[in-house]
Amino acid sequence: MVAFSMRKVPNREATEISHVLLCNVTQRVSFWFVVTDPSKNHTLPAVEVQSAIRMNKNRINNAFFLNDQTLEFLKIPSTLAPPMDPSVPIWIIIFGVIFCIIIVAIALLILSGIWQRRRKNKEPSEVDDAEDKCENMITIENGIPSDPLDMKGGHINDAFMTEDERLTPL
């Protein structure tokens, strides 16, 4: 993987696996390595190797099924993204969402009031027409014509009224 990373660096396309030398290998997969220059027989500068590894660190981690906490390269910072710091404070976002919900609720209340008022304006005309039709009709019960009931006005039964109620207007 280190040789692959070095091949991605300009002017280092000829780097092979044999140019990566492992030193102090232990059973815990702990080692250090150097990369030699194929044309000249000397080691490459550490800065150049570090930049090559930094560019392909995610590929190296994926090859070993590891992450930046389990595979550590000394002197190479981890590639984890820094914590996201929003450009707008969170309380403004929450305030905006709640404010929008309140505005939508008020708009719905106003619209439902308008719809109900329109329905009420339509209904009384239909009811009045039906009452007028009932008043004009004469019903015949048991062969005897009878007057229709007065739908608009009511009759007061004096037997159930007390003296106080007679003086109190309805």
Secondary structure, 3 states (H helix, E strand, C coil): CHHHHHHCCCCCCCCCHHHEEEECCCCCCCCEEEEECCCCCCECCHHHHHHHHHHCHHHHHHHCCCCCCCCCCCCCCCCCCCCCCCCCCHHHHHHHHHHHHHHHHHHHHHHHHHHHHHHHHHHHHHHHHHHHHHHHCCEEECCEEECCCCCCCCCCCHHHCCHHHHHCCC
